[in-house]
Amino acid sequence: MERERAGSGGRGDGGGGGRFFQRRRPCRFCIEKGSIDFKDVGLLRNFLTERGRIVPRRISGNCLGHQRELTTAVKRARHIALISFAEER
């Protein structure tokens, strides 16, 4: 019945053995005060993967409101065939 040593990297002890914490990137649309338009295909493609998926918020750095606007714009652009739903393999 031996206790765990302090600083061993376990959870909750602040030992620094966890994952590397990276500072959140600021929202690009909040800084530039630009609007998200579904007709701006070049802008929307920056937030899509090679396979056509929408990049998640934790990776793109968007705030919640702008990520929702971006998702709606991508879906509208897909619906009127400005952007393909999925890229070919």
N, C-alpha and C positions, 0 to 999 in steps of 0.2 A: 504494500500500500504506500507507494511513493508518490509524492505530489509532483505535478509538472513544473519544470523550472521556468522562472520568469524570463521572457525574451526568447523563448524557444521557437516562436513563429506560429504558435497556435492562434486560434481565433479569440478575439476579445482581450488579448493581453497587450496589444500595441507594440508587438515585437518587430513589426515590419516584414513579416514573412509572407504577407498576402500579395495580391496582385499589384502591379504598378498602377498608380493612380495618375491619370492625365487630366489636366484642366479642360473643362468644357469649352468648345469653340463658340464664339458669339454668333448669333443668328445673322446671316448675311443680309436678309431682307430688313431686319430691324436697323442695321447700321446704314444701309444705303437708302432706306425709306422708299424702295422700289415696290411696284406692284407685281403680282404674279398673274400672268395672262396665259390662257391656254393656247393662244396662237403663237406664242414665242417658243418655238420648238427647240431652238438652240439652248435656251435657259433650262427648259425641262429635261433635256438630255443630260445635263450635268448632274441631275439627281436620279438617273436611271443606271442600272448596272448594264453590263454587256448583253445580258440575257433579257433585258427589258423590265426588270423588277425595280420597284421604287426603293431607293436607299433609305434605311431607317434613320430616325431622328438622332439617335445617339452617335451615328457615324457622320451624318451630314452636318450636324450642329445647328439645325433649325430649332426655333422655339415651337411650342405646341400649336399655336394658332397658325403660324406660317406653314408648318408641316401639313396641317389639315387643308389649308388653301392649296398647297402644292399637290397634294393627293387628288383633290377635286379637279384641279387643272389638268393633271396627267390623265385622269379618267375621261374627262371631256375631250381631250386631244385624241385619245385612243378611239373614242366613240365615233368621231368624225374623220378618222383615218389619217390624222396628221402624224401620229406615232403608232408604230406597230405594237400589237399586244405582246408578242414574244419574238425574239430574234431566232433565226434558223441556226441549227447546230452545225 
